[in-house]
């Protein structure tokens, strides 16, 4: 199965850089933690630098996020990023 993702580098509030990944989860299961861990490991294995990660999915016609707390807060304000890559899982 092919999963779309956005790999983004943004300046952090402390002045450094943060590389993060947002995965298009389409829908989620009861085990979002395991899914996020598996997808993050797969992204790293494909050569992407990942400091933080999150799932993006549609629930009741709304985009919701699951993942690192501060990344989820950032995404909730900035919105869903454009997909830049895909990985096979």
N, C-alpha and C positions, 0 to 999 in steps of 0.2 A: 504494500500500500504506500502511496506517495503522500507525504505530509508537507504542506507549504509552511514556510516560516519567514520571518523578518529578522535579519541580523543587522543590528544597529549599533553604532558607536556614538555616544553622547558625552559631553563634558559633565562631570559630577559636580555636586554642590561644593566639594572640597577642592576643586580645581583639576583633578586628574581626569582620566577617561574611564568609562564603563562600557563594556561590550555586552549587549544583551540580546536575547533571542525570544521572540514571541511565536508560538506555534499555533497554527490553525487547527484546533482540535475538533471543529465542526460540532461535536457533542461530547459530553464527558461521561465518565463512569463514576461509580462510587469511590474509586481509588485514583483520584486526580494526582495525588502525590507520587504514586508509582508511575503513572503515565508520564508526568513531567520529568521524573528522574530518567526514565528510559529514553525519552526524546532528547533530553539534554545530553546524555551520554552519547547518543548517536550523532548529534550535531558536533560535539567535541571530537569524536572519532573521525568525522569527515573533514576535520581541519579548522573548524570555526572556534574562535576564542569566545568563551562564554563565562562572564562573571555572574550574571543573573538571568533567570528565565521565567517565562510565564506561558500559560495556555490562554487562548482566546476562543470563546465559544458562544453560540447563540442560545439564549434561554428566554422563552416567552417574547420573542422578537426583539430582544435586547442583547447587545454584546456584553459579555461578562468576562472577567479575567480571574485566573487562579495562578498563584505563584509567590515569588518573593514580595513581601509586603510593600516595600517602598517602590518596587517596579510596578506593582498593581495600582498603587496610588497614582504614579506618574501616567500610566496608560489610561486610567479612568479620566484623567484631565485632558490628555493629549489625543486620545482616540486610538483606533486601530491603525497600525502602520501598514504600509504597502508590503506585500510579500516580495522577498528578494531572492530566495533560494527554495529548494525542496530537497527532501531526503526520503529514501526508501526505508520503510520499517517492516 
